[in-house]
């Protein structure tokens, strides 16, 4: 399993995943100074979605132990949060070259792997 690093393109058996920690970090970096609690800020909204996903993951890992059960729980329990996040993502139109633009571009480039 690997993230989006292009060096893994040569590894035919590599399975792409979207690292939610990297997604969250890009969004945190896009929050304007002093606006960390301003829920009207798109980057704050994005962080809230990733926080939901991390919270769901923690609860799933506490409840299930086998990899198959964890995967099944992820697919069912995280789906609404992922769908909400992707819907939020599609509505974003940040200023070109901004930190939010960088975050949105990063996420969009990994969108197909987000739910895996």
Secondary structure, DSSP 8 states (H G I E B T S, - for coil): -B-S-GGGGG-TT--B---HHHHHHHHHHTS-TT-TT-TTSHHHHHHHHHHHHHHHHHHHHHH--SHHHHHHHHHHHSHHHHHHHHHHHHT----TTSHHHHHHHHHHTTGGGTT-
